[in-house]
Amino acid sequence: MTANSAATADSVATHLDRDECARFQELFEIVGRRWTVAIVIAAAHGTERFGEFRDAVPGISERLLAERLRELTARAILSRTVEHDTAVIRYRLTECGTDLVEQLSPVIAWAERWH
């Protein structure tokens, strides 16, 4: 870490109050859960149905996919709609979810570059 980045990190750290720390912690607990970012990115690419998510995120179990979709819906990152005439369930990014994808884009680019 350079002297300038260390000073910036110290400056930010001294200005966070308890509520801000709690919000950051909650955000990283949500985003840091296994498969969450992959599901959100899949939704950003047009994935809408359970089977499509299962295919788009290889390696995720159906149980865990269902759990994550429930969590993301409860946090208003995804919306869930049921087409009553066909009983098809669709998940779509909400405005919050779209904003999350935009905010994650630099982190995703970093991960692709360095990992």
C-alpha positions as CSV (number, residue, x, y, z in Angstrom):
1,M,0.0,0.0,0.0
2,T,1.4,3.4,-0.9
3,A,1.5,6.2,1.6
4,N,-1.2,8.0,-0.3
5,S,-3.6,5.0,-0.4
6,A,-2.8,4.3,3.3
7,A,-3.8,7.9,4.1
8,T,-7.0,7.5,2.1
9,A,-7.9,4.3,3.9
10,D,-7.2,5.9,7.2
11,S,-9.3,8.9,6.3
12,V,-12.3,6.7,5.2
13,A,-12.0,4.5,8.3
14,T,-12.1,7.5,10.7
15,H,-15.3,8.8,9.1
16,L,-17.4,5.7,9.3
17,D,-20.0,5.6,12.0
18,R,-21.6,2.4,13.5
19,D,-24.6,2.5,11.1
20,E,-22.3,2.8,8.1
21,C,-20.1,-0.1,9.3
22,A,-23.2,-2.2,9.8
23,R,-24.5,-1.4,6.3
24,F,-21.1,-2.3,4.7
25,Q,-21.0,-5.5,6.7
26,E,-24.5,-6.5,5.7
27,L,-23.8,-5.7,2.0
28,F,-20.6,-7.8,2.0
29,E,-22.4,-10.7,3.8
30,I,-25.1,-10.7,1.0
31,V,-22.7,-10.3,-1.9
32,G,-20.1,-12.6,-0.4
33,R,-22.3,-15.6,-0.1
34,R,-21.4,-18.4,-2.4
35,W,-23.1,-18.1,-5.8
36,T,-24.8,-14.8,-5.1
37,V,-22.8,-12.7,-7.6
38,A,-23.0,-15.5,-10.2
39,I,-26.8,-15.5,-9.9
40,V,-27.0,-11.7,-10.1
41,I,-24.8,-11.6,-13.2
42,A,-26.9,-14.4,-14.8
43,A,-30.0,-12.3,-14.2
44,A,-28.2,-9.3,-15.7
45,H,-27.7,-11.4,-18.9
46,G,-31.4,-12.2,-19.2
47,T,-31.7,-15.4,-17.2
48,E,-35.2,-15.5,-15.7
49,R,-36.4,-19.0,-14.9
50,F,-35.1,-21.5,-12.3
51,G,-33.8,-24.0,-14.8
52,E,-32.0,-21.2,-16.7
53,F,-30.3,-20.1,-13.6
54,R,-29.3,-23.8,-12.8
55,D,-27.8,-24.0,-16.3
56,A,-26.1,-20.6,-16.2
57,V,-24.4,-21.3,-12.8
58,P,-22.8,-24.7,-13.2
59,G,-22.1,-26.5,-9.9
60,I,-24.9,-24.9,-7.9
61,S,-27.3,-27.4,-6.3
62,E,-31.0,-26.9,-6.8
63,R,-31.5,-26.5,-3.0
64,L,-28.9,-23.7,-2.8
65,L,-30.1,-22.0,-5.9
66,A,-33.6,-21.9,-4.5
67,E,-32.3,-20.5,-1.2
68,R,-30.3,-17.8,-2.9
69,L,-33.2,-16.8,-5.2
70,R,-35.4,-16.4,-2.0
71,E,-32.7,-14.3,-0.3
72,L,-32.2,-12.1,-3.4
73,T,-36.0,-11.6,-3.7
74,A,-36.3,-10.9,0.0
75,R,-33.6,-8.2,-0.3
76,A,-35.4,-6.7,-3.4
77,I,-32.4,-7.4,-5.6
78,L,-34.6,-9.7,-7.7
79,S,-38.3,-9.6,-8.3
80,R,-40.4,-12.8,-8.5
81,T,-43.5,-13.0,-10.7
82,V,-45.8,-16.0,-11.3
83,E,-47.6,-16.2,-14.7
84,H,-50.9,-17.5,-13.4
85,D,-52.0,-19.0,-16.7
86,T,-48.8,-21.1,-17.1
87,A,-47.5,-21.2,-13.5
88,V,-44.1,-20.1,-14.8
89,I,-42.0,-18.2,-12.2
90,R,-39.7,-15.5,-13.5
91,Y,-37.0,-13.7,-11.6
92,R,-35.8,-10.3,-12.8
93,L,-33.4,-7.7,-11.5
94,T,-35.0,-4.9,-9.7
95,E,-33.7,-1.3,-9.9
96,C,-31.7,-2.1,-6.8
97,G,-30.3,-5.3,-8.5
98,T,-29.4,-3.4,-11.7
99,D,-27.6,-0.8,-9.6
100,L,-25.8,-3.6,-7.8
101,V,-24.6,-5.0,-11.1
102,E,-23.3,-1.6,-12.1
103,Q,-21.4,-1.2,-8.9
104,L,-20.0,-4.7,-9.1
105,S,-18.7,-4.3,-12.7
106,P,-15.3,-2.9,-11.6
107,V,-14.8,-5.7,-9.1
108,I,-15.7,-8.3,-11.7
109,A,-13.2,-6.7,-14.1
110,W,-10.6,-6.8,-11.4
111,A,-11.3,-10.5,-10.7
112,E,-11.0,-11.3,-14.4
113,R,-7.7,-9.4,-14.6
114,W,-6.0,-10.9,-11.5
115,H,-7.6,-14.3,-11.0
